[in-house]
């Protein structure tokens, strides 16, 4: 099986198990804080990639 087949084989039970493990490890109060950090990280990554694209356009 390739990695793509394994990724597509994830079902609702596997997702439920992962969610339960995350809840047990971090607790309900920490999850919003973790998601906020993840969201800001993604936003910073997108902004940085846009800046790189603008710099490349200016060089040409």
N, C-alpha and C positions, 0 to 999 in steps of 0.2 A: 504494500500500500504506500502510496506517495503521501507527502505532507498535505496536499490538497484534499485527498480522500479522507484523511484523518480529521481535518478541519470540518469538512462537510458532514461527518458522522456524529457531530456533537448534537445531542438531543435535549429535550426539556429536562430530563432527569439529571443529566450531567450539569446543566446550568444551575438547577436547583441545589445540587450538592456543592457546587462552587460558591454560590451565594451563602449557603449555610456555613461553610468553612470561613468565609470572609467575616460574616457576622460574629462567629465564635472567636475569631482571632482579634478583631478590632473593636467589636461592640457597636451598638447602634449609634452612639453619640459621636464616634470618630469618623464614621463613613461620610457625612456631609463635608467635613473638613478635608478628608482625603480627596473627594470629588472636586472640591473647590481648587485644591492644589493641582490636580490633574488638568482641570479646565484652563487654569492660568498658564500652565506649562505648554499646553497645546496652542493657546493664543500667542504666546511668545514665540513659539516655533514658526507659526504661520507668518507672524510679523517679520521675523528674521529672514524667512525664505522670500518674502516679497521684497525686502530691502536688497537681497542678493540679486534678484531678477532686475531691479531697477539699476543696480550698478553695472550689470552685464550689458544692459541696453545702452547705457551712457558710454561704454567703452567702444561700442560698434559705431 
